[in-house]
């Protein structure tokens, strides 16, 4: 998974039927310090992200998995909204948190709960 920040949305009047009802958001990839890296991309939104949210996104075949059993033709999907980041010095994460390796340190994030 990759980190990113939602920077906008995309409206398409004509699109594949599998994308009907799906939100498309513009995402700027960021590093573990939330510094922009690379070019922005369009992601389908599975998690309900909002403008300015830090998110986790995935690319490729796995990007369609959150929409199973339907087949959504997507190359990139937002799969989580990050509440906070914690750069751990070792691989031990606080209980109840997931980790993804970004560079040398372990990156620990908790997902936001939306009301």
Helices and strands as residue ranges (DSSP letters): E 2-10, G 17-19, E 24-29, E 41-45, E 54-59, G 60-67, E 76-88, E 98-101, E 106-111
